[in-house]
Amino acid sequence: MSKESNVLAKLLDREVERYEEGVEVPFMKDEYYEWLEARKELSEGSKVNYKIWLNNADDMICVDGNDFYALLKNAFEGCEYDRCEECLEWYDDLLTREIEREDDKRSKAIRDWRSAFHKYADFMRECMAEAKRNERIRKSRESASSLFLENRFFGWMISPDNARRIAVDSAESYVSYIKSANKKLFCKTGYDILAMIPGFIKTKNVVKINEMFDAMDGKLTERINEMNETEMPLGPLNNSRTALRRYAEFIKSIVEQI
């Protein structure tokens, strides 16, 4: 079998495996093309070239047992973003080696292909950053399902000894509104802000407690004043602010007792 035939056979074997495993080239092809089209700094000709050059690089780089796009797909879908970065660096290194061993004319073409790959790598890194942020939000919302000292807070609100005692159903609503606002609004940052309370109480850090509640109150007030219902309707926003102020009062009372 000639060298050309052997290369073609390897490429075809790889394409069969990709077809069977659902690996597209490039990975997240439609999303990448949309991302590329949105790059206003690139001419239409450059956008077309980047697509072609990326495919040319793929045809040239065919490593037995190591299909870049299959590895990238598995790592990304498995949320293994360090492995994704390793894949990108590995492929970039393969292209650089090809440039170094080819003559000037051939290396010029491969430099263009590597340039196209760098553009794709920029896209993938943006996707990874967004995926990490979404994962943080998901985890923060899971942790926000509980409220620190929730039962004690509930008992404090309905206690006969509390001069501002409220009804049981109102107390239940306050807890629910705080959790809802935390999940829908504050966890969008990727962090469960209220989860910091135990640490602040342990160190008796009243300054941080005040800063945290003031910031949360300010964010709710901003949404209410702007009539911004992106995360929650105005009614629940108002109720959440009222509930959060009672929770802040409760937490500060706990700190005063220790």
Backbone as CSV, one residue per row, in Angstrom:
resi,resn,N_x,N_y,N_z,CA_x,CA_y,CA_z,C_x,C_y,C_z
1,MET,0.849,-1.195,0.000,0.000,0.000,0.000,0.881,1.241,0.000
2,SER,0.598,2.193,-0.880,1.384,3.410,-0.965,1.173,4.270,0.269
3,LYS,2.054,5.247,0.473,1.949,6.147,1.619,0.630,6.908,1.579
4,GLU,0.246,7.379,0.371,-0.992,8.133,0.217,-2.202,7.266,0.552
5,SER,-2.167,6.020,0.113,-3.277,5.111,0.387,-3.383,4.803,1.869
6,ASN,-2.225,4.679,2.516,-2.209,4.393,3.949,-2.796,5.560,4.742
7,VAL,-2.444,6.782,4.336,-2.967,7.980,5.002,-4.472,8.057,4.816
8,LEU,-4.928,7.807,3.591,-6.358,7.855,3.307,-7.112,6.807,4.114
9,ALA,-6.538,5.614,4.247,-7.177,4.547,5.009,-7.335,4.952,6.472
10,LYS,-6.303,5.616,7.028,-6.370,6.075,8.412,-7.457,7.137,8.590
11,LEU,-7.519,8.039,7.618,-8.525,9.099,7.697,-9.935,8.523,7.644
12,LEU,-10.120,7.535,6.755,-11.441,6.916,6.625,-11.825,6.141,7.890
13,ASP,-10.848,5.447,8.476,-11.107,4.734,9.731,-11.539,5.704,10.820
14,ARG,-10.857,6.827,10.853,-11.187,7.840,11.860,-12.582,8.409,11.632
15,GLU,-12.933,8.642,10.369,-14.250,9.194,10.063,-15.362,8.209,10.421
16,VAL,-15.094,6.926,10.225,-16.081,5.899,10.596,-16.304,5.927,12.106
17,GLU,-15.203,5.989,12.863,-15.306,6.035,14.325,-16.051,7.294,14.775
18,ARG,-15.764,8.411,14.131,-16.446,9.656,14.481,-17.944,9.560,14.201
19,TYR,-18.266,8.986,13.093,-19.682,8.849,12.719,-20.417,7.975,13.729
20,GLU,-19.775,6.883,14.124,-20.408,5.954,15.059,-20.541,6.551,16.461
21,GLU,-19.596,7.423,16.837,-19.593,7.996,18.181,-20.229,9.379,18.245
22,GLY,-20.690,9.867,17.096,-21.341,11.172,17.075,-20.394,12.340,17.294
23,VAL,-19.187,12.222,16.766,-18.195,13.288,16.911,-18.221,14.157,15.658
24,GLU,-18.555,15.438,15.841,-18.560,16.344,14.703,-17.273,17.158,14.677
25,VAL,-16.931,17.646,13.487,-15.706,18.420,13.309,-16.056,19.770,12.688
26,PRO,-15.696,20.857,13.414,-15.140,20.829,14.764,-16.212,20.523,15.802
27,PHE,-15.796,20.166,16.997,-16.730,19.936,18.093,-17.525,21.219,18.332
28,MET,-18.848,21.085,18.536,-19.758,22.221,18.678,-19.696,23.103,17.425
29,LYS,-19.791,22.440,16.299,-19.619,23.101,15.003,-20.584,24.272,14.794
30,ASP,-21.872,24.033,15.001,-22.859,25.092,14.759,-22.616,26.287,15.665
31,GLU,-22.328,25.998,16.945,-22.072,27.084,17.899,-20.820,27.859,17.516
32,TYR,-19.798,27.135,17.045,-18.560,27.814,16.645,-18.791,28.697,15.431
33,TYR,-19.522,28.193,14.465,-19.782,28.994,13.265,-20.596,30.243,13.598
34,GLU,-21.547,30.115,14.525,-22.310,31.293,14.964,-21.391,32.293,15.656
35,TRP,-20.509,31.781,16.496,-19.544,32.621,17.214,-18.632,33.333,16.222
36,LEU,-18.190,32.589,15.216,-17.298,33.154,14.205,-18.002,34.242,13.408
37,GLU,-19.248,33.997,13.042,-20.006,34.982,12.272,-20.218,36.277,13.052
38,ALA,-20.256,36.160,14.368,-20.490,37.345,15.207,-19.238,38.187,15.409
39,ARG,-18.073,37.694,14.938,-16.833,38.437,15.116,-16.754,39.550,14.071
40,LYS,-17.104,40.746,14.477,-17.155,41.885,13.552,-15.774,42.315,13.077
41,GLU,-14.731,41.953,13.843,-13.383,42.340,13.455,-12.846,41.505,12.291
42,LEU,-13.561,40.413,11.944,-13.125,39.543,10.852,-13.911,39.816,9.586
43,SER,-13.214,39.804,8.457,-13.889,39.955,7.177,-14.601,38.662,6.830
44,GLU,-15.523,38.730,5.885,-16.227,37.512,5.469,-15.259,36.485,4.908
45,GLY,-14.252,36.984,4.180,-13.256,36.081,3.607,-12.467,35.352,4.687
46,SER,-12.124,36.078,5.752,-11.369,35.470,6.851,-12.191,34.403,7.548
47,LYS,-13.484,34.654,7.719,-14.354,33.681,8.374,-14.413,32.383,7.576
48,VAL,-14.511,32.523,6.256,-14.539,31.339,5.388,-13.209,30.600,5.471
49,ASN,-12.110,31.371,5.429,-10.781,30.753,5.492,-10.576,30.001,6.794
50,TYR,-11.032,30.589,7.902,-10.856,29.924,9.192,-11.562,28.573,9.215
51,LYS,-12.703,28.479,8.588,-13.427,27.204,8.539,-12.649,26.187,7.696
52,ILE,-12.173,26.652,6.541,-11.437,25.760,5.639,-10.125,25.323,6.262
53,TRP,-9.392,26.276,6.833,-8.081,25.975,7.411,-8.187,25.012,8.581
54,LEU,-9.247,25.131,9.361,-9.429,24.218,10.496,-9.631,22.791,10.000
55,ASN,-10.363,22.653,8.909,-10.560,21.324,8.309,-9.259,20.787,7.711
56,ASN,-8.465,21.688,7.116,-7.179,21.267,6.552,-6.263,20.739,7.651
57,ALA,-6.255,21.420,8.789,-5.432,20.971,9.916,-5.896,19.599,10.393
58,ASP,-7.205,19.401,10.412,-7.753,18.117,10.854,-7.328,16.993,9.925
59,ASP,-7.315,17.260,8.626,-6.885,16.244,7.662,-5.414,15.900,7.839
60,MET,-4.614,16.914,8.206,-3.176,16.680,8.342,-2.850,15.941,9.638
61,ILE,-3.539,16.302,10.720,-3.242,15.696,12.021,-4.124,14.483,12.235
62,CYS,-3.557,13.322,12.023,-4.290,12.074,12.244,-3.394,11.152,13.062
63,VAL,-3.602,11.170,14.385,-2.753,10.400,15.293,-3.486,9.142,15.718
64,ASP,-2.856,8.014,15.527,-3.488,6.730,15.881,-3.925,6.726,17.349
65,GLY,-5.196,6.421,17.573,-5.703,6.286,18.936,-5.932,7.588,19.669
66,ASN,-5.671,8.723,19.039,-5.841,10.014,19.692,-6.511,11.000,18.748
67,ASP,-7.825,10.889,18.648,-8.592,11.813,17.812,-8.892,13.048,18.644
68,PHE,-8.299,14.173,18.265,-8.429,15.412,19.034,-9.872,15.761,19.342
69,TYR,-10.734,15.754,18.325,-12.115,16.193,18.531,-12.917,15.216,19.400
70,ALA,-12.579,13.942,19.312,-13.237,12.963,20.181,-12.804,13.169,21.632
71,LEU,-11.506,13.402,21.826,-10.984,13.642,23.170,-11.582,14.913,23.765
72,LEU,-11.659,15.948,22.929,-12.203,17.229,23.379,-13.675,17.094,23.753
73,LYS,-14.416,16.393,22.918,-15.847,16.180,23.167,-16.061,15.447,24.492
74,ASN,-15.323,14.364,24.705,-15.482,13.573,25.921,-15.116,14.382,27.167
75,ALA,-14.046,15.168,27.052,-13.613,15.967,28.201,-14.623,17.062,28.520
76,PHE,-15.110,17.738,27.495,-16.051,18.844,27.716,-17.375,18.338,28.264
77,GLU,-17.888,17.289,27.663,-19.174,16.755,28.113,-19.070,16.113,29.492
78,GLY,-17.848,15.741,29.878,-17.627,15.197,31.214,-17.274,16.276,32.225
79,CYS,-17.343,17.540,31.778,-17.028,18.694,32.647,-15.590,18.629,33.161
80,GLU,-14.706,18.020,32.375,-13.292,17.933,32.755,-12.536,19.022,31.990
81,TYR,-12.633,20.250,32.483,-12.146,21.398,31.726,-10.623,21.498,31.708
82,ASP,-9.965,20.947,32.714,-8.495,20.900,32.675,-8.043,19.996,31.537
83,ARG,-8.762,18.894,31.345,-8.436,17.993,30.225,-8.709,18.672,28.893
84,CYS,-9.752,19.469,28.824,-10.041,20.226,27.597,-8.857,21.121,27.264
85,GLU,-8.355,21.808,28.271,-7.217,22.705,28.059,-5.990,21.919,27.622
86,GLU,-5.791,20.752,28.203,-4.670,19.903,27.797,-4.803,19.476,26.338
87,CYS,-6.033,19.177,25.921,-6.278,18.791,24.524,-5.923,19.931,23.579
88,LEU,-6.351,21.133,23.930,-6.082,22.306,23.091,-4.578,22.557,22.981
89,GLU,-3.877,22.439,24.107,-2.431,22.668,24.101,-1.702,21.583,23.320
90,TRP,-2.181,20.349,23.448,-1.567,19.218,22.729,-1.704,19.406,21.223
91,TYR,-2.885,19.785,20.770,-3.121,19.950,19.340,-2.301,21.121,18.790
92,ASP,-2.219,22.186,19.578,-1.423,23.346,19.170,0.042,22.945,19.021
93,ASP,0.510,22.111,19.937,1.897,21.645,19.877,2.133,20.779,18.641
94,LEU,1.158,19.942,18.279,1.294,19.121,17.067,1.422,19.996,15.823
95,LEU,0.605,21.037,15.748,0.668,21.944,14.600,1.998,22.681,14.559
96,THR,2.499,23.092,15.720,3.784,23.795,15.781,4.918,22.896,15.302
97,ARG,4.869,21.622,15.675,5.898,20.675,15.222,5.863,20.512,13.712
98,GLU,4.674,20.480,13.158,4.538,20.355,11.702,5.140,21.566,10.995
99,ILE,4.932,22.741,11.571,5.500,23.965,10.989,7.019,23.893,10.995
100,GLU,7.583,23.429,12.082,9.041,23.401,12.244,9.727,22.419,11.311
101,ARG,9.015,21.384,10.889,9.671,20.360,10.070,9.383,20.497,8.569
102,GLU,8.535,21.436,8.200,8.206,21.620,6.789,9.029,22.752,6.167
103,ASP,9.049,22.792,4.798,9.749,23.877,4.115,8.937,25.159,4.244
104,ASP,9.503,26.283,3.814,8.883,27.598,4.011,7.483,27.690,3.416
105,LYS,7.325,27.190,2.189,6.023,27.289,1.528,4.962,26.479,2.257
106,ARG,5.313,25.262,2.624,4.374,24.394,3.331,4.103,24.922,4.738
107,SER,5.162,25.423,5.407,4.980,25.901,6.777,4.089,27.141,6.805
108,LYS,4.114,27.944,5.732,3.248,29.121,5.671,1.782,28.692,5.707
109,ALA,1.448,27.649,4.957,0.075,27.154,4.944,-0.323,26.625,6.324
110,ILE,0.595,25.897,6.958,0.276,25.319,8.270,0.150,26.414,9.326
111,ARG,0.927,27.495,9.162,0.773,28.625,10.081,-0.638,29.198,9.993
112,ASP,-1.170,29.242,8.796,-2.552,29.711,8.619,-3.527,28.759,9.307
113,TRP,-3.252,27.470,9.167,-4.131,26.474,9.791,-4.075,26.604,11.319
114,ARG,-2.851,26.832,11.830,-2.714,27.003,13.279,-3.417,28.277,13.741
115,SER,-3.365,29.307,12.925,-4.078,30.541,13.247,-5.578,30.285,13.361
116,ALA,-6.097,29.466,12.453,-7.516,29.112,12.497,-7.812,28.301,13.756
117,PHE,-6.882,27.420,14.117,-7.083,26.638,15.332,-7.077,27.531,16.566
118,HIS,-6.209,28.528,16.587,-6.175,29.454,17.723,-7.515,30.173,17.881
119,LYS,-8.140,30.490,16.764,-9.447,31.143,16.824,-10.472,30.170,17.418
120,TYR,-10.398,28.918,17.005,-11.307,27.903,17.548,-11.026,27.688,19.036
121,ALA,-9.762,27.716,19.426,-9.397,27.543,20.835,-9.955,28.689,21.670
122,ASP,-9.958,29.899,21.109,-10.555,31.044,21.812,-12.035,30.771,22.083
123,PHE,-12.719,30.242,21.080,-14.138,29.906,21.219,-14.347,28.860,22.304
124,MET,-13.532,27.814,22.277,-13.691,26.740,23.247,-13.416,27.229,24.664
125,ARG,-12.451,28.109,24.816,-12.151,28.625,26.161,-13.291,29.493,26.678
126,GLU,-13.946,30.208,25.780,-15.129,30.969,26.193,-16.240,30.012,26.619
127,CYS,-16.399,28.929,25.869,-17.421,27.931,26.215,-17.120,27.297,27.565
128,MET,-15.852,27.007,27.815,-15.474,26.401,29.086,-15.731,27.358,30.243
129,ALA,-15.402,28.631,30.049,-15.636,29.625,31.094,-17.126,29.734,31.408
130,GLU,-17.946,29.726,30.356,-19.395,29.808,30.548,-19.918,28.548,31.229
131,ALA,-19.400,27.397,30.830,-19.840,26.137,31.438,-19.462,26.084,32.913
132,LYS,-18.272,26.568,33.252,-17.846,26.598,34.651,-18.754,27.517,35.460
133,ARG,-19.081,28.669,34.876,-19.955,29.613,35.570,-21.332,29.001,35.809
134,ASN,-21.853,28.332,34.797,-23.168,27.686,34.943,-23.139,26.579,35.986
135,GLU,-22.013,25.868,36.053,-21.881,24.806,37.051,-21.833,25.396,38.456
136,ARG,-21.120,26.524,38.602,-21.088,27.184,39.909,-22.482,27.641,40.320
137,ILE,-23.232,28.174,39.349,-24.590,28.631,39.638,-25.457,27.451,40.069
138,ARG,-25.335,26.336,39.339,-26.132,25.149,39.676,-25.825,24.683,41.092
139,LYS,-24.539,24.602,41.422,-24.147,24.137,42.748,-24.560,25.119,43.836
140,SER,-24.443,26.409,43.531,-24.818,27.403,44.537,-26.316,27.357,44.788
141,ARG,-27.098,27.086,43.738,-28.541,27.003,43.912,-28.939,25.753,44.694
142,GLU,-28.149,24.700,44.533,-28.409,23.487,45.317,-28.158,23.753,46.800
143,SER,-27.058,24.436,47.101,-26.738,24.730,48.501,-27.722,25.737,49.079
144,ALA,-28.304,26.582,48.211,-29.244,27.611,48.672,-30.595,27.023,49.055
145,SER,-30.751,25.724,48.920,-32.010,25.080,49.298,-32.202,25.089,50.813
146,SER,-31.106,25.322,51.556,-31.203,25.383,53.013,-30.775,26.772,53.477
147,LEU,-31.278,27.150,54.630,-30.982,28.457,55.205,-30.334,28.238,56.564
148,PHE,-29.217,28.897,56.809,-28.499,28.716,58.060,-29.380,29.103,59.249
149,LEU,-29.445,28.219,60.246,-30.271,28.413,61.445,-31.740,28.635,61.084
150,GLU,-32.170,27.920,60.053,-33.536,28.102,59.554,-34.588,27.854,60.632
151,ASN,-34.482,26.739,61.347,-35.481,26.413,62.367,-35.470,27.422,63.509
152,ARG,-34.264,27.829,63.898,-34.153,28.807,64.980,-34.723,30.162,64.540
153,PHE,-34.474,30.525,63.284,-35.017,31.774,62.725,-36.541,31.729,62.717
154,PHE,-37.071,30.581,62.309,-38.523,30.415,62.271,-39.112,30.558,63.683
155,GLY,-38.477,29.880,64.627,-38.962,29.954,66.007,-38.866,31.357,66.575
156,TRP,-37.809,32.068,66.219,-37.608,33.456,66.677,-38.722,34.367,66.156
157,MET,-39.137,34.157,64.912,-40.181,35.013,64.323,-41.541,34.810,64.965
158,ILE,-41.834,33.591,65.399,-43.172,33.305,65.937,-43.193,33.257,67.468
159,SER,-42.027,33.518,68.080,-41.929,33.426,69.538,-42.785,34.490,70.236
160,PRO,-43.510,34.109,71.300,-44.297,35.086,72.078,-43.409,36.162,72.700
161,ASP,-42.120,35.851,72.877,-41.185,36.811,73.475,-40.708,37.858,72.474
162,ASN,-41.033,37.640,71.195,-40.613,38.579,70.159,-41.669,39.678,70.028
163,ALA,-41.251,40.916,70.280,-42.191,42.041,70.216,-42.783,42.207,68.824
164,ARG,-42.071,41.706,67.836,-42.556,41.812,66.442,-42.953,40.420,65.924
165,ARG,-43.531,39.667,66.796,-43.966,38.312,66.451,-44.908,38.332,65.241
166,ILE,-44.760,37.312,64.370,-45.638,37.190,63.205,-46.285,35.810,63.207
167,ALA,-47.319,35.661,62.390,-48.048,34.394,62.309,-47.186,33.309,61.690
168,VAL,-47.538,32.064,61.985,-46.782,30.918,61.490,-46.702,30.909,59.969
169,ASP,-47.832,31.130,59.292,-47.813,31.094,57.831,-46.965,32.217,57.257
170,SER,-46.938,33.366,57.941,-46.094,34.477,57.485,-44.621,34.121,57.655
171,ALA,-44.297,33.481,58.774,-42.910,33.070,59.027,-42.450,32.060,57.978
172,GLU,-43.335,31.144,57.627,-43.005,30.157,56.590,-42.762,30.857,55.256
173,SER,-43.568,31.860,54.968,-43.416,32.617,53.721,-42.090,33.374,53.706
174,TYR,-41.705,33.941,54.860,-40.438,34.685,54.930,-39.270,33.776,54.568
175,VAL,-39.245,32.585,55.131,-38.168,31.629,54.843,-38.158,31.293,53.349
176,SER,-39.353,31.071,52.819,-39.474,30.719,51.396,-39.004,31.861,50.498
177,TYR,-39.367,33.096,50.828,-38.976,34.250,50.020,-37.466,34.462,50.030
178,ILE,-36.844,34.250,51.191,-35.387,34.416,51.275,-34.688,33.387,50.389
179,LYS,-35.117,32.137,50.482,-34.520,31.081,49.662,-34.722,31.359,48.180
180,SER,-35.916,31.797,47.830,-36.237,32.063,46.430,-35.374,33.183,45.866
181,ALA,-35.256,34.283,46.613,-34.436,35.405,46.149,-32.976,34.997,46.034
182,ASN,-32.517,34.192,46.990,-31.123,33.751,46.962,-30.843,32.904,45.725
183,LYS,-31.758,31.983,45.427,-31.575,31.111,44.262,-31.677,31.870,42.946
184,LYS,-32.749,32.652,42.814,-33.056,33.271,41.525,-32.226,34.499,41.211
185,LEU,-31.856,35.248,42.247,-31.130,36.496,42.005,-29.664,36.419,42.403
186,PHE,-29.402,36.100,43.652,-28.029,36.191,44.141,-27.133,35.052,43.662
187,CYS,-27.698,33.863,43.465,-26.878,32.737,43.003,-26.473,32.877,41.538
188,LYS,-27.006,33.876,40.847,-26.594,34.119,39.459,-25.123,34.495,39.380
189,THR,-24.566,34.944,40.503,-23.140,35.270,40.525,-22.285,34.008,40.558
190,GLY,-22.932,32.871,40.819,-22.192,31.621,40.922,-21.824,31.268,42.357
191,TYR,-22.313,32.065,43.285,-21.991,31.802,44.689,-23.242,31.948,45.553
192,ASP,-23.360,31.041,46.534,-24.438,31.134,47.509,-23.970,32.111,48.582
193,ILE,-24.376,33.361,48.453,-23.883,34.416,49.352,-24.217,34.110,50.806
194,LEU,-25.439,33.641,51.058,-25.857,33.381,52.430,-25.058,32.255,53.084
195,ALA,-24.403,31.448,52.270,-23.596,30.358,52.817,-22.363,30.876,53.559
196,MET,-22.070,32.167,53.404,-20.919,32.751,54.096,-21.230,33.096,55.549
197,ILE,-22.515,33.102,55.906,-22.921,33.523,57.245,-22.267,32.717,58.367
198,PRO,-22.236,31.364,58.288,-21.616,30.602,59.387,-20.188,31.047,59.694
199,GLY,-19.419,31.296,58.644,-18.036,31.741,58.843,-17.968,33.101,59.507
200,PHE,-18.853,33.994,59.092,-18.864,35.330,59.685,-19.271,35.280,61.157
201,ILE,-20.249,34.436,61.480,-20.696,34.305,62.867,-19.581,33.698,63.728
202,LYS,-18.919,32.697,63.181,-17.858,32.019,63.934,-16.751,32.991,64.320
203,THR,-16.453,33.933,63.413,-15.392,34.916,63.679,-15.945,36.222,64.246
204,LYS,-17.261,36.240,64.472,-17.944,37.440,64.988,-17.643,38.665,64.120
205,ASN,-17.651,38.435,62.810,-17.304,39.504,61.876,-18.557,40.306,61.524
206,VAL,-18.921,41.211,62.407,-20.130,42.009,62.234,-20.033,42.907,61.003
207,VAL,-18.838,43.390,60.724,-18.649,44.269,59.565,-19.033,43.552,58.276
208,LYS,-18.539,42.333,58.129,-18.838,41.554,56.920,-20.323,41.198,56.846
209,ILE,-20.907,40.898,58.000,-22.336,40.575,58.027,-23.154,41.771,57.557
210,ASN,-22.809,42.936,58.077,-23.527,44.147,57.675,-23.331,44.443,56.193
211,GLU,-22.096,44.290,55.716,-21.810,44.545,54.303,-22.609,43.604,53.410
212,MET,-22.663,42.335,53.805,-23.376,41.340,52.995,-24.863,41.648,52.920
213,PHE,-25.494,41.885,54.064,-26.931,42.159,54.061,-27.247,43.497,53.386
214,ASP,-26.383,44.491,53.576,-26.599,45.790,52.918,-26.528,45.641,51.396
215,ALA,-25.574,44.824,50.935,-25.423,44.614,49.492,-26.641,43.888,48.918
216,MET,-27.123,42.885,49.627,-28.296,42.133,49.171,-29.547,43.008,49.185
217,ASP,-29.688,43.799,50.236,-30.821,44.714,50.334,-30.771,45.727,49.195
218,GLY,-29.556,46.208,48.919,-29.389,47.183,47.839,-29.751,46.613,46.478
219,LYS,-29.362,45.360,46.267,-29.680,44.719,44.979,-31.187,44.543,44.810
220,LEU,-31.868,44.131,45.868,-33.322,43.976,45.809,-34.000,45.332,45.601
221,THR,-33.519,46.356,46.318,-34.095,47.702,46.192,-33.901,48.238,44.773
222,GLU,-32.749,47.951,44.198,-32.467,48.386,42.819,-33.456,47.756,41.844
223,ARG,-33.696,46.451,42.000,-34.646,45.755,41.135,-36.059,46.342,41.313
224,ILE,-36.427,46.629,42.553,-37.764,47.151,42.832,-37.935,48.549,42.241
225,ASN,-36.943,49.410,42.468,-37.031,50.792,41.962,-37.063,50.851,40.444
226,GLU,-36.337,49.938,39.809,-36.294,49.896,38.345,-37.444,49.082,37.769
227,MET,-38.258,48.497,38.663,-39.359,47.622,38.246,-38.842,46.519,37.334
228,ASN,-37.688,46.008,37.707,-37.013,44.959,36.934,-37.495,43.595,37.415
229,GLU,-38.284,42.925,36.594,-38.846,41.638,36.966,-38.156,40.471,36.247
230,THR,-36.893,40.669,35.883,-36.150,39.635,35.150,-36.117,38.319,35.914
231,GLU,-35.805,38.392,37.211,-35.705,37.178,38.016,-36.983,36.870,38.787
232,MET,-37.652,37.926,39.284,-38.828,37.731,40.136,-39.808,38.881,39.926
233,PRO,-41.104,38.635,40.076,-42.095,39.714,40.004,-41.886,40.704,41.148
234,LEU,-42.436,41.912,41.001,-42.227,42.953,42.011,-42.753,42.555,43.392
235,GLY,-43.910,41.884,43.427,-44.476,41.475,44.718,-43.519,40.611,45.506
236,PRO,-43.039,39.507,44.951,-42.060,38.664,45.646,-40.750,39.388,45.942
237,LEU,-40.351,40.329,45.076,-39.134,41.094,45.349,-39.299,41.905,46.636
238,ASN,-40.435,42.580,46.747,-40.724,43.359,47.959,-40.781,42.464,49.189
239,ASN,-41.461,41.345,49.056,-41.587,40.418,50.177,-40.235,39.827,50.571
240,SER,-39.408,39.557,49.566,-38.076,38.997,49.829,-37.220,40.007,50.586
241,ARG,-37.325,41.275,50.206,-36.548,42.306,50.899,-36.979,42.416,52.368
242,THR,-38.282,42.394,52.590,-38.797,42.456,53.957,-38.322,41.256,54.767
243,ALA,-38.410,40.066,54.166,-37.994,38.843,54.850,-36.496,38.856,55.137
244,LEU,-35.717,39.335,54.169,-34.264,39.362,54.340,-33.866,40.330,55.457
245,ARG,-34.599,41.424,55.574,-34.306,42.370,56.651,-34.570,41.742,58.016
246,ARG,-35.619,40.926,58.124,-35.890,40.234,59.379,-34.799,39.204,59.660
247,TYR,-34.345,38.517,58.623,-33.286,37.514,58.788,-31.988,38.197,59.223
248,ALA,-31.702,39.360,58.638,-30.508,40.119,59.025,-30.585,40.509,60.495
249,GLU,-31.757,40.931,60.922,-31.975,41.301,62.321,-31.726,40.102,63.231
250,PHE,-32.224,38.948,62.815,-32.053,37.723,63.594,-30.583,37.331,63.697
251,ILE,-29.877,37.324,62.572,-28.467,36.926,62.551,-27.640,37.857,63.437
252,LYS,-27.905,39.145,63.355,-27.160,40.099,64.195,-27.443,39.876,65.665
253,SER,-28.667,39.466,65.988,-28.997,39.186,67.386,-28.233,37.969,67.891
254,ILE,-28.004,37.007,67.010,-27.231,35.820,67.375,-25.803,36.205,67.687
255,VAL,-25.215,37.056,66.865,-23.828,37.486,67.071,-23.689,38.223,68.403
256,GLU,-24.689,39.007,68.731,-24.645,39.768,69.988,-24.668,38.853,71.207
257,GLN,-25.192,37.637,71.037,-25.322,36.717,72.159,-24.088,35.865,72.404
258,ILE,-23.140,35.903,71.477,-21.955,35.027,71.607,-20.701,35.825,71.930
